[in-house]
């Protein structure tokens, strides 16, 4: 497994465990520069605008979830 594949797999698991859309998890890790401690802190804040903009840029979906909380595209 390449480093990028390993990162994607880890982020996917991380998202599942936290009931968070993969797009949001990926954006969190990008903003945190793949620092897991910082990613966890960003996730706890639940509402980082930069994360949400990046996450919605990754998908056509109108609703993503952050810790089981729906986040609508129209609200960011």
C-alpha positions as CSV (number, residue, x, y, z in Angstrom):
1,X,0.0,0.0,0.0
2,X,1.4,3.4,-1.0
3,X,1.7,6.2,1.5
4,X,-1.2,8.0,-0.1
5,X,-3.3,4.9,0.0
6,X,-2.4,4.3,3.7
7,X,-3.4,7.9,4.5
8,X,-6.7,7.6,2.7
9,X,-7.4,4.3,4.5
10,X,-6.5,5.8,7.9
11,X,-8.7,8.9,7.2
12,X,-11.6,6.7,6.1
13,X,-11.4,4.6,9.3
14,X,-11.0,7.8,11.4
15,X,-14.2,9.2,9.7
16,X,-16.2,6.1,10.3
17,X,-15.2,5.9,14.0
18,X,-16.3,9.6,14.4
19,X,-19.5,9.3,12.4
20,X,-18.2,12.0,10.1
21,X,-18.4,12.2,6.3
22,X,-15.1,11.1,4.6
23,X,-15.0,14.4,2.8
24,X,-15.0,16.3,6.1
25,X,-12.4,14.0,7.6
26,X,-10.2,14.4,4.6
27,X,-10.5,18.2,4.7
28,X,-9.8,18.1,8.5
29,X,-6.5,16.2,7.9
30,X,-5.6,18.6,5.0
31,X,-6.0,21.6,7.2
32,X,-4.1,19.8,10.1
33,X,-1.3,18.9,7.6
34,X,-2.0,15.2,8.6
35,X,-1.2,15.9,12.3
36,X,-3.6,13.6,14.0
37,X,-3.6,15.5,17.3
38,X,-4.5,18.7,15.5
39,X,-7.0,16.9,13.4
40,X,-8.7,15.6,16.5
41,X,-8.9,19.2,18.0
42,X,-10.4,20.6,14.7
43,X,-12.9,17.7,14.7
44,X,-14.0,18.6,18.3
45,X,-14.6,22.2,17.3
46,X,-17.3,21.0,14.8
47,X,-17.6,24.0,12.5
48,X,-14.3,25.1,11.0
49,X,-15.3,27.1,7.9
50,X,-12.1,26.2,6.0
51,X,-12.8,22.5,6.5
52,X,-16.4,22.8,5.4
53,X,-15.4,24.7,2.2
54,X,-12.8,22.1,1.3
55,X,-15.2,19.2,2.1
56,X,-18.0,20.5,-0.1
57,X,-15.5,21.2,-2.9
58,X,-14.8,17.4,-2.8
59,X,-18.4,16.4,-3.5
60,X,-21.7,17.2,-5.2
61,X,-23.6,16.3,-2.0
62,X,-25.7,19.0,-0.4
63,X,-25.5,17.5,3.1
64,X,-22.4,16.0,4.9
65,X,-22.2,14.9,8.5
66,X,-19.8,16.0,11.3
67,X,-20.2,13.7,14.4
68,X,-23.7,12.6,13.3
69,X,-24.7,16.3,12.9
70,X,-25.9,17.2,9.3
71,X,-24.1,20.1,7.7
72,X,-25.9,21.6,4.7
73,X,-24.0,23.2,1.8
74,X,-26.4,26.2,1.8
75,X,-25.4,27.0,5.4
76,X,-21.7,27.6,4.8
